[in-house]
Amino acid sequence: MLSTIISSTLLLAAAAVAAPTAPSAASAPKPEATQAASGSTAQDFLPPVVKVNTRAADQSLISSLMTAPTQQERVKLLNQPGDFVFDFNNTTIPGSESEGMGGHTVAATARTFPALIGNGGAMTMGFLGPCGMNTAHVHNRATEINVVVKGRLVTNFVVENGLPPISNTLSLYQMTVFPQGAIHQEFNPDCDEAVFVAGFNNVDPGVEQVAQAFFSLNPAVVGATLGGVPSLNGKDIESFREHIPANVAQGIDACLAKCGIKRNAKRDDFFLN
């Protein structure tokens, strides 16, 4: 009996030695080596670079997307290369850019980026020059979350009657929230460009400059005062000082002094140009 067990053990051992072994992880060919042997690289696996968002402001496409009953049907309509990419470097998209004397913004909305339709969100990037300010405004249909991606940003907002103004200085990668309909403004207190990214929970957030909208109730008044300027250059503080809060004016004064920027003389026709 013992001899039978010994014989069986020896046979199993011999079979194990004779069987081919699986390659170890260390000896297995690496994916990079396989790609190199076939002449391909990791670059070959990237999607092709295409011209982005070529159908911005395409009214026919926008109408079809808005009336499509399902997401599947909307995606089938967005069948051109670049339909799902928006480039904030491109300021030529109709309706995407708002430019003033203190900087400019570029907005991805249902009109400028039709792929947003049905997805409940939009986004704007703002570029404010030294001591530049985005004047007080509201977003009629959306809450805004605003994060600083370059420089610093001073923010002021009022949620509604009976509540005090809220002011903050945001540093790099800090964020604030402006509730839907809250009057708010942003100011760059430094000598270099400030950049912010603003996200909205509506594909058509809307924007309404407060002073301009108010005085538009009387066309003669708006023509003689604000004239629809969306942003201002800090150098012209003397021309618009009376239209902004005292703390913001003081901040602009301090910024101009720090940056060595000379004030422009006060102009009575400033808001007409």
Rosetta silent file (secondary structure, phi, psi, omega in degrees, C-alpha in Angstrom):
SEQUENCE: MLSTIISSTLLLAAAAVAAPTAPSAASAPKPEATQAASGSTAQDFLPPVVKVNTRAADQSLISSLMTAPTQQERVKLLNQPGDFVFDFNNTTIPGSESEGMGGHTVAATARTFPALIGNGGAMTMGFLGPCGMNTAHVHNRATEINVVVKGRLVTNFVVENGLPPISNTLSLYQMTVFPQGAIHQEFNPDCDEAVFVAGFNNVDPGVEQVAQAFFSLNPAVVGATLGGVPSLNGKDIESFREHIPANVAQGIDACLAKCGIKRNAKRDDFFLN
SCORE:     score description
SCORE:     0.000 S_00000001
   1 L     0.000  -45.162  179.167    0.000    0.000    0.000 S_00000001
   2 H   -61.038  -39.467 -179.538    2.807    2.356    0.938 S_00000001
   3 H   -66.280  -32.146  178.536    4.584    1.630   -2.328 S_00000001
   4 H   -67.705  -42.413  179.436    1.417    2.506   -4.266 S_00000001
   5 H   -63.881  -43.585  179.601    1.118    5.885   -2.552 S_00000001
   6 H   -61.400  -43.305 -178.949    4.811    6.658   -3.172 S_00000001
   7 H   -62.390  -41.892 -179.865    4.471    5.698   -6.850 S_00000001
   8 H   -65.031  -40.671  179.423    1.408    7.951   -7.301 S_00000001
   9 H   -62.828  -42.415  179.502    3.160   10.895   -5.645 S_00000001
  10 H   -64.404  -39.427  179.631    6.183   10.534   -7.889 S_00000001
  11 H   -63.900  -42.173  178.068    4.002   10.418  -11.007 S_00000001
  12 H   -63.731  -41.066  178.813    2.163   13.622  -10.001 S_00000001
  13 H   -63.146  -42.683  179.915    5.461   15.394   -9.305 S_00000001
  14 H   -64.275  -38.300  179.426    6.854   14.357  -12.669 S_00000001
  15 H   -66.205  -38.202  179.628    3.725   15.621  -14.449 S_00000001
  16 H   -65.698  -39.841  179.618    3.959   18.982  -12.690 S_00000001
  17 H   -67.309  -37.910 -175.772    7.589   19.414  -13.698 S_00000001
  18 H   -75.869  -25.368 -175.750    6.878   18.487  -17.294 S_00000001
  19 L   -69.062  142.055  177.362    3.851   20.810  -17.678 S_00000001
  20 L   -67.099  141.989 -179.430    4.518   24.265  -19.269 S_00000001
  21 L   -94.957  146.996  176.805    4.379   27.129  -16.795 S_00000001
  22 L   -72.262  141.838  179.668    2.329   30.320  -17.329 S_00000001
  23 L   -63.544  141.590  178.584    4.440   33.434  -17.817 S_00000001
  24 L   -74.468  166.380  178.715    4.800   35.586  -14.700 S_00000001
  25 L   -59.986  -35.441 -178.274    3.583   39.182  -14.555 S_00000001
  26 L   -69.478  -34.198 -175.986    7.200   40.329  -14.768 S_00000001
  27 L   -91.513  -12.807 -179.248    7.944   38.271  -17.876 S_00000001
  28 L   -67.402  143.119  179.739    4.650   38.941  -19.680 S_00000001
  29 L   -63.701  135.212 -179.454    4.944   41.403  -22.582 S_00000001
  30 L   -79.724  152.457  179.365    3.880   44.912  -21.565 S_00000001
  31 H   -56.017  -38.548 -179.946    1.169   46.769  -23.538 S_00000001
  32 H   -61.984  -40.213 -179.476    3.707   49.427  -24.486 S_00000001
  33 H   -66.011  -39.839  178.734    6.031   46.785  -25.882 S_00000001
  34 H   -63.460  -42.554  178.367    3.195   45.228  -27.874 S_00000001
  35 H   -63.128  -41.855 -179.142    2.237   48.648  -29.278 S_00000001
  36 H   -63.627  -40.496 -178.831    5.856   49.392  -30.172 S_00000001
  37 H   -64.421  -31.832 -178.615    6.211   46.041  -31.923 S_00000001
  38 H   -91.074   -1.994  178.150    3.117   46.772  -34.023 S_00000001
  39 L    84.683    9.291 -179.302    4.243   50.317  -34.780 S_00000001
  40 L  -103.708  162.561  178.074    1.391   52.013  -32.824 S_00000001
  41 L  -131.836  171.535  178.548    1.549   54.472  -29.942 S_00000001
  42 H   -60.625  -29.747 -179.596   -0.755   55.662  -27.202 S_00000001
  43 H   -60.256  -30.469 -178.527   -1.515   58.701  -29.381 S_00000001
  44 H   -65.015  -18.837 -175.453   -3.276   56.423  -31.865 S_00000001
  45 H   -94.183   -2.095  177.080   -5.953   55.672  -29.278 S_00000001
  46 L   -80.323  145.529  175.212   -6.999   59.324  -28.749 S_00000001
  47 L   -61.895  153.681  179.299  -10.141   60.562  -30.522 S_00000001
  48 L   -67.521  148.470  175.198   -9.435   62.775  -33.527 S_00000001
  49 L   -80.119  126.719 -176.952   -9.274   66.529  -32.986 S_00000001
  50 L  -123.221  163.131  173.302  -12.246   68.141  -34.729 S_00000001
  51 L   -70.386  123.683 -169.393  -13.515   71.653  -35.293 S_00000001
  52 L   -86.903  149.378  166.215  -15.726   72.220  -32.282 S_00000001
  53 L    50.015   49.803 -175.545  -19.317   73.393  -32.000 S_00000001
  54 L   -73.451  -11.666 -176.644  -19.780   74.151  -35.695 S_00000001
  55 L  -112.612   29.262  175.057  -23.576   74.425  -35.339 S_00000001
  56 L   -60.169  139.673  177.837  -23.759   77.091  -32.643 S_00000001
  57 L    62.385   20.187  175.033  -26.831   79.319  -33.020 S_00000001
  58 L   -77.065  101.436 -172.152  -28.270   76.951  -35.666 S_00000001
  59 H   -61.847  -37.222  179.413  -31.931   77.852  -35.210 S_00000001
  60 H   -64.312  -45.378  178.556  -33.223   74.799  -37.063 S_00000001
  61 H   -64.302  -44.193 -178.876  -31.157   72.418  -34.924 S_00000001
  62 H   -60.322  -43.471  179.078  -32.087   74.259  -31.717 S_00000001
  63 H   -63.004  -41.331  179.298  -35.798   74.044  -32.539 S_00000001
  64 H   -65.267  -40.472  179.082  -35.522   70.325  -33.281 S_00000001
  65 H   -65.345  -38.996 -177.043  -33.645   69.696  -30.029 S_00000001
  66 H   -71.845  -25.897 -179.487  -36.212   71.634  -27.997 S_00000001
  67 H   -97.969   -8.527  178.450  -39.143   69.705  -29.462 S_00000001
  68 L   -65.864  130.254 -174.639  -37.527   66.246  -29.348 S_00000001
  69 L   -77.418  -18.305 -176.323  -39.423   64.203  -26.705 S_00000001
  70 L  -132.940  159.774  176.577  -36.491   62.045  -25.549 S_00000001
  71 H   -65.178  -37.075  179.333  -32.771   62.323  -24.854 S_00000001
  72 H   -57.897  -43.555 -179.080  -32.098   59.564  -27.371 S_00000001
  73 H   -68.445  -34.382  177.119  -33.656   61.627  -30.139 S_00000001
  74 H   -65.843  -43.467 -179.232  -31.663   64.712  -29.097 S_00000001
  75 H   -63.729  -37.086  178.799  -28.389   62.797  -29.162 S_00000001
  76 H   -65.165  -30.520  177.300  -29.216   61.434  -32.629 S_00000001
  77 H   -72.556  -28.734 -179.543  -29.658   65.014  -33.846 S_00000001
  78 L   -89.405   69.783 -170.566  -26.215   65.957  -32.487 S_00000001
  79 L  -110.853   13.773  179.836  -24.426   63.806  -35.043 S_00000001
  80 L  -102.700  147.504  177.359  -21.724   66.169  -36.323 S_00000001
  81 L   -57.213  132.218  178.410  -18.071   66.158  -35.162 S_00000001
  82 L    89.805   -2.549 -179.867  -17.590   68.700  -32.412 S_00000001
  83 L   -61.151  -26.140 -176.338  -21.271   68.967  -31.434 S_00000001
  84 L  -104.726   20.890  179.534  -20.367   68.019  -27.860 S_00000001
  85 L  -129.169  132.245  175.781  -17.370   70.373  -27.467 S_00000001
  86 L  -118.990  136.025 -177.277  -17.433   74.092  -26.599 S_00000001
  87 L  -112.976  109.914  179.610  -14.324   76.290  -26.886 S_00000001
  88 L   -72.462   -8.283  174.296  -14.196   79.317  -24.579 S_00000001
  89 L   -76.199  -20.384 -174.751  -11.243   80.592  -26.629 S_00000001
  90 L   -90.992  106.820 -178.771  -13.602   81.170  -29.554 S_00000001
  91 L   -98.353   11.796 -178.388  -15.276   84.558  -29.168 S_00000001
  92 L   -95.169   -4.983 -179.756  -16.810   84.543  -32.669 S_00000001
  93 L   -66.880  125.029 -176.760  -19.794   82.342  -31.778 S_00000001
  94 L   -55.619  124.002  176.386  -22.909   84.511  -32.250 S_00000001
  95 L    84.518    0.899 -176.191  -24.278   85.593  -28.893 S_00000001
  96 L   -88.863  -27.550 -173.133  -21.540   84.007  -26.770 S_00000001
  97 E  -107.504  138.799  170.219  -19.433   87.066  -25.930 S_00000001
  98 E  -124.375  118.894 -173.607  -20.278   90.151  -23.903 S_00000001
  99 E  -120.392  136.536  176.052  -17.492   92.734  -23.940 S_00000001
 100 E  -133.450 -170.392 -176.974  -17.088   95.939  -21.966 S_00000001
 101 L   -74.743  -18.645 -178.279  -14.330   98.354  -21.016 S_00000001
 102 L  -103.474   -0.202 -178.650  -13.262   96.265  -18.009 S_00000001
 103 E   152.724 -163.443  179.640  -13.162   92.808  -19.608 S_00000001
 104 E  -153.038  161.464  175.565  -15.359   90.240  -21.327 S_00000001
 105 E  -126.349  153.356  175.260  -17.320   87.043  -20.763 S_00000001
 106 E  -127.189  126.466 -170.906  -17.930   84.013  -22.983 S_00000001
 107 E  -118.236  131.693  171.115  -21.116   82.007  -22.385 S_00000001
 108 E  -100.565  108.066 -178.203  -22.084   78.435  -23.286 S_00000001
 109 L  -129.540 -175.970  179.319  -25.887   78.396  -23.315 S_00000001
 110 L   -57.571  -32.754 -178.778  -28.683   76.630  -25.181 S_00000001
 111 L   -80.012  -44.970 -174.844  -28.143   79.006  -28.098 S_00000001
 112 L   -84.953  -17.131 -179.817  -24.361   79.039  -28.300 S_00000001
 113 L  -142.829   79.376 -172.065  -23.900   75.347  -27.404 S_00000001
 114 H   -55.267  -21.612  179.795  -27.033   73.395  -28.486 S_00000001
 115 H   -63.399  -15.862  178.870  -25.787   70.161  -26.870 S_00000001
 116 H   -73.298  -22.543 -174.658  -26.814   71.674  -23.518 S_00000001
 117 L   -59.640  126.703 -178.743  -30.509   71.520  -24.414 S_00000001
 118 L    89.477   -1.528 -176.089  -32.253   68.992  -22.206 S_00000001
 119 L  -111.746   -2.039  168.237  -29.322   68.737  -19.783 S_00000001
 120 L    72.841   23.590 -179.544  -30.213   71.492  -17.312 S_00000001
 121 L  -154.510  159.494  176.170  -26.991   73.484  -17.171 S_00000001
 122 E  -148.710  171.088 -177.302  -24.909   76.269  -18.731 S_00000001
 123 E  -151.995  146.145  176.308  -21.535   77.894  -18.094 S_00000001
 124 E  -131.192  143.178  168.874  -19.782   81.239  -18.511 S_00000001
 125 E  -111.901  133.779  179.886  -16.117   82.223  -18.271 S_00000001
 126 E  -115.132  138.381 -178.971  -15.317   85.789  -17.267 S_00000001
 127 E  -124.752  106.000 -177.836  -12.070   87.650  -17.962 S_00000001
 128 E  -107.242  128.334  178.213  -11.655   90.887  -15.969 S_00000001
 129 L   -73.096  178.483  179.186   -8.698   93.201  -16.599 S_00000001
 130 L   -52.356  125.883  179.352   -6.798   95.056  -13.850 S_00000001
 131 L    60.181   21.726  179.937   -9.314   96.781  -11.556 S_00000001
 132 L   -80.687  151.930 -177.658  -12.094   95.655  -13.919 S_00000001
 133 E  -136.078  136.619  169.921  -15.663   95.237  -12.714 S_00000001
 134 E   -95.050  112.979 -169.696  -18.710   93.332  -13.945 S_00000001
 135 E   -66.835  165.179 -174.362  -21.513   95.671  -12.929 S_00000001
 136 E   -55.933  132.306 -178.065  -24.504   94.625  -10.811 S_00000001
 137 E  -154.475  171.784  175.163  -26.788   92.151  -12.587 S_00000001
 138 E  -130.847  157.571  169.759  -29.144   89.229  -12.035 S_00000001
 139 L  -109.558  113.899 -168.579  -29.663   85.863  -13.703 S_00000001
 140 L   -65.057  -32.259 -171.138  -33.382   85.595  -14.226 S_00000001
 141 L  -124.822   16.738 -175.574  -33.721   81.823  -14.424 S_00000001
 142 L  -155.061  150.484  165.804  -30.718   80.294  -12.651 S_00000001
 143 L   -83.178  144.724  179.085  -28.559   80.119   -9.553 S_00000001
 144 E  -113.319  134.024  167.393  -24.869   80.811  -10.235 S_00000001
 145 E  -112.185  126.996 -169.191  -21.879   79.075   -8.676 S_00000001
 146 E  -122.664  121.668 -179.483  -18.734   81.087   -9.325 S_00000001
 147 E  -121.159  136.707  179.759  -15.169   79.783   -8.890 S_00000001
 148 E   -84.722  125.186  179.258  -11.952   81.795   -9.353 S_00000001
 149 E  -112.286   -4.658  174.814   -9.421   80.083  -11.643 S_00000001
 150 E  -157.921  130.480  177.126   -6.948   82.974  -11.920 S_00000001
 151 L    76.073 -146.810  179.368   -6.215   85.869   -9.582 S_00000001
 152 L  -132.396  164.532 -177.997   -8.747   87.105   -7.029 S_00000001
 153 E  -145.484  130.255  172.253  -12.333   88.313   -7.131 S_00000001
 154 E   -98.303  127.150 -177.865  -14.337   90.602   -4.846 S_00000001
 155 E  -119.890  145.524  175.318  -18.034   89.720   -4.886 S_00000001
 156 E  -136.748  137.085  174.436  -21.077   91.578   -3.579 S_00000001
 157 E  -155.141  155.858  176.488  -24.689   90.427   -3.683 S_00000001
 158 E  -126.956  124.725 -175.303  -28.102   91.026   -2.165 S_00000001
 159 L   -75.618  -48.091  179.869  -30.552   88.132   -2.066 S_00000001
 160 L  -168.498  173.729  179.214  -33.775   90.088   -1.489 S_00000001
 161 L   -56.207  140.581  177.704  -35.396   92.951    0.395 S_00000001
 162 L    91.117   -7.308  179.095  -34.805   92.875    4.148 S_00000001
 163 L  -113.470  143.485 -178.221  -31.444   91.081    3.953 S_00000001
 164 L   -75.308  156.894  174.686  -28.042   92.810    4.193 S_00000001
 165 L   -62.575  149.429  178.209  -25.511   92.781    1.343 S_00000001
 166 E  -117.676  124.438 -177.929  -22.959   89.950    1.425 S_00000001
 167 E  -122.518  140.087  178.125  -19.361   90.735    0.423 S_00000001
 168 E  -145.866  151.635  168.812  -16.424   88.353   -0.004 S_00000001
 169 E  -109.219  117.348 -177.086  -12.902   88.316   -1.407 S_00000001
 170 E   -99.093  130.765  174.047  -12.297   85.042   -3.244 S_00000001
 171 L   -94.796 -179.541 -176.294   -8.796   83.669   -3.781 S_00000001
 172 L   -53.620  129.162  177.295   -7.655   81.125   -6.365 S_00000001
 173 L    68.150   15.748  171.505   -9.997   78.089   -6.596 S_00000001
 174 L   -94.573  155.493 -171.440  -12.441   79.488   -4.044 S_00000001
 175 E  -133.411  151.499  171.136  -16.147   79.572   -4.878 S_00000001
 176 E  -133.656  171.965  178.360  -19.303   81.456   -3.976 S_00000001
 177 E  -126.942  135.847  173.596  -22.974   81.095   -4.856 S_00000001
 178 E  -112.007  108.844 -178.905  -25.360   83.763   -6.142 S_00000001
 179 L   -58.511  153.080 -179.637  -28.974   82.610   -5.582 S_00000001
 180 L   -52.979  129.530  177.851  -31.355   82.885   -8.525 S_00000001
 181 L    82.831   -6.099 -178.974  -32.472   86.472   -9.025 S_00000001
 182 L   -73.645  134.474  174.564  -29.974   87.921   -6.520 S_00000001
 183 E   -70.900  127.308 -178.337  -28.357   91.208   -7.557 S_00000001
 184 E  -149.098  162.487  177.041  -24.601   90.612   -7.663 S_00000001
 185 E  -151.358  158.814  178.931  -21.348   91.936   -9.111 S_00000001
 186 E  -125.609  144.746 -177.954  -17.697   90.922   -9.426 S_00000001
 187 E  -139.697  134.431  176.458  -14.583   93.107   -9.160 S_00000001
 188 L   -92.651  110.757 -175.003  -10.907   92.353   -9.830 S_00000001
 189 L   -86.396    5.509 -172.306   -8.906   94.094   -7.050 S_00000001
 190 L  -117.582  177.315 -173.879   -5.475   93.350   -8.550 S_00000001
 191 L   -90.970   -7.711  177.406   -3.148   94.512  -11.320 S_00000001
 192 L  -109.964  165.625 -179.858   -3.270   91.262  -13.331 S_00000001
 193 L   -62.277  141.039  171.897   -6.170   89.635  -15.159 S_00000001
 194 E  -111.359  142.045 -179.488   -8.699   87.692  -13.089 S_00000001
 195 E  -129.560  133.188  176.531  -10.599   84.750  -14.568 S_00000001
 196 E  -129.918  155.627  175.574  -13.695   83.065  -13.158 S_00000001
 197 E  -117.635  126.537 -177.884  -15.906   80.160  -14.205 S_00000001
 198 E  -117.731  123.396  176.934  -19.638   80.435  -13.527 S_00000001
 199 E  -104.179  147.162 -177.657  -21.962   77.445  -13.669 S_00000001
 200 E  -130.919  150.439 -179.442  -25.765   77.684  -13.930 S_00000001
 201 L   -97.866   36.088  176.670  -28.598   75.238  -13.344 S_00000001
 202 L  -154.799  137.874 -179.260  -30.495   76.289  -16.464 S_00000001
 203 L   -70.252  -14.128  178.916  -29.520   76.055  -20.140 S_00000001
 204 L  -133.714   72.655 -172.425  -30.868   79.606  -20.561 S_00000001
 205 L   -66.087  -29.648 -177.182  -29.909   81.409  -17.325 S_00000001
 206 L    75.455  155.349  175.325  -30.500   84.905  -18.667 S_00000001
 207 L  -148.963  139.590 -177.925  -28.679   88.036  -17.573 S_00000001
 208 E  -143.622  112.756  177.204  -30.010   91.507  -16.760 S_00000001
 209 E   -68.996  125.973 -168.844  -27.846   94.482  -15.779 S_00000001
 210 H   -64.742  -54.508 -176.102  -29.684   96.081  -12.868 S_00000001
 211 H   -62.238  -45.586 -178.645  -29.050   99.798  -13.415 S_00000001
 212 H   -62.273  -42.463  179.952  -29.532   99.594  -17.160 S_00000001
 213 H   -65.560  -39.971 -179.096  -32.753   97.617  -16.827 S_00000001
 214 H   -62.878  -49.101 -176.408  -34.124   99.981  -14.201 S_00000001
 215 H   -74.834  -11.780  176.788  -33.507  103.120  -16.178 S_00000001
 216 L   -71.653  -10.572  174.809  -34.867  101.496  -19.333 S_00000001
 217 L   -60.509  -23.399  176.352  -38.318  102.077  -17.846 S_00000001
 218 L  -128.377  101.939 -175.595  -37.849  105.578  -19.280 S_00000001
 219 H   -53.256  -33.549 -179.684  -36.039  105.489  -22.675 S_00000001
 220 H   -66.441  -34.782 -179.035  -34.951  109.103  -22.363 S_00000001
 221 H   -71.402  -47.479 -178.031  -33.210  108.350  -19.080 S_00000001
 222 H   -63.872  -34.528  178.416  -31.327  105.258  -20.269 S_00000001
 223 H   -65.283  -27.245 -177.002  -30.130  107.096  -23.371 S_00000001
 224 H   -99.673   -5.445 -176.636  -28.646  109.836  -21.202 S_00000001
 225 L  -121.804  -90.235 -168.043  -27.157  107.709  -18.439 S_00000001
 226 L   -80.813  -40.614  174.920  -26.007  104.099  -18.557 S_00000001
 227 L    66.981   18.252  172.644  -26.367  103.159  -22.190 S_00000001
 228 L    80.548   24.432  179.905  -26.054   99.404  -21.690 S_00000001
 229 L   -77.243  117.584 -177.204  -22.416   99.150  -20.572 S_00000001
 230 L   -82.452  -22.337  178.129  -21.953   95.610  -19.083 S_00000001
 231 E  -149.279  156.516 -170.144  -18.492   96.152  -17.555 S_00000001
 232 E  -128.716  151.861  176.228  -16.331   99.136  -16.638 S_00000001
 233 L   -90.746  129.440 -177.532  -12.670  100.092  -16.554 S_00000001
 234 H   -57.374  -25.120 -179.646  -11.442  101.062  -13.078 S_00000001
 235 H   -63.284  -21.419 -178.086   -9.579  104.050  -14.569 S_00000001
 236 H   -96.827   26.852 -176.911  -12.970  105.698  -15.175 S_00000001
 237 H   -53.568  -38.467 -176.518  -13.965  105.574  -11.493 S_00000001
 238 H   -65.572  -26.494 -177.652  -14.699  109.317  -11.390 S_00000001
 239 H   -80.515  -24.709 -178.509  -17.281  108.939  -14.162 S_00000001
 240 H  -124.979   12.385 -177.963  -19.304  106.200  -12.479 S_00000001
 241 H   -53.176  -43.102 -174.603  -18.463  106.608   -8.747 S_00000001
 242 H   -69.869  -11.021 -176.423  -21.973  107.823   -7.888 S_00000001
 243 H   -97.929   -2.705 -175.248  -23.551  104.706   -9.412 S_00000001
 244 L  -126.048  161.265 -179.829  -21.767  102.067   -7.283 S_00000001
 245 L   -61.564  151.668 -177.088  -21.519  101.235   -3.549 S_00000001
 246 H   -61.800  -37.751 -177.489  -18.966  103.214   -1.517 S_00000001
 247 H   -67.673  -33.767  177.133  -17.018  100.091   -0.491 S_00000001
 248 H   -69.427  -41.738  178.268  -16.563   99.062   -4.135 S_00000001
 249 H   -60.752  -41.300  178.492  -15.423  102.585   -5.054 S_00000001
 250 H   -63.699  -39.127  178.618  -12.888  102.503   -2.216 S_00000001
 251 H   -63.915  -40.086  178.387  -11.617   99.151   -3.451 S_00000001
 252 H   -66.418  -42.331  176.815  -11.161  100.523   -6.955 S_00000001
 253 H   -56.320  -47.069 -178.377   -9.316  103.584   -5.591 S_00000001
 254 H   -65.540  -38.408 -179.671   -6.933  101.331   -3.641 S_00000001
 255 H   -65.791  -44.259  179.378   -6.397   99.041   -6.627 S_00000001
 256 H   -60.387  -41.673  179.689   -5.565  101.924   -8.955 S_00000001
 257 H   -64.950  -43.002 -179.919   -3.041  103.266   -6.456 S_00000001
 258 H   -63.365  -38.734 -175.365   -1.439   99.834   -5.994 S_00000001
 259 H   -89.192   -3.085 -179.799   -1.184   99.252   -9.730 S_00000001
 260 L    67.564   30.913 -179.332    0.039  102.747  -10.536 S_00000001
 261 L   -94.695  127.327 -178.731   -2.921  103.343  -12.865 S_00000001
 262 L   -82.025  135.034  177.895   -3.827  106.989  -13.469 S_00000001
 263 L   -67.464  145.513  169.605   -7.506  107.920  -13.246 S_00000001
 264 L   -80.888  153.509  176.934   -9.228  109.298  -16.309 S_00000001
 265 L   -66.405  150.482  179.729  -10.927  112.668  -15.961 S_00000001
 266 L   -64.699  135.423  178.675  -14.625  112.586  -15.188 S_00000001
 267 L  -122.754  129.485  179.302  -16.814  112.561  -18.307 S_00000001
 268 L   -73.953  -22.567 -178.632  -20.487  113.473  -18.270 S_00000001
 269 L  -101.356   18.873 -173.245  -21.068  111.471  -21.475 S_00000001
 270 H   -54.792  -45.203 -174.240  -19.229  108.361  -20.230 S_00000001
 271 H   -80.323    1.114  176.519  -22.224  106.034  -20.363 S_00000001
 272 H   -92.416   -7.439 -175.459  -23.139  107.086  -23.885 S_00000001
 273 L  -115.855    0.000    0.000  -19.992  105.542  -25.407 S_00000001
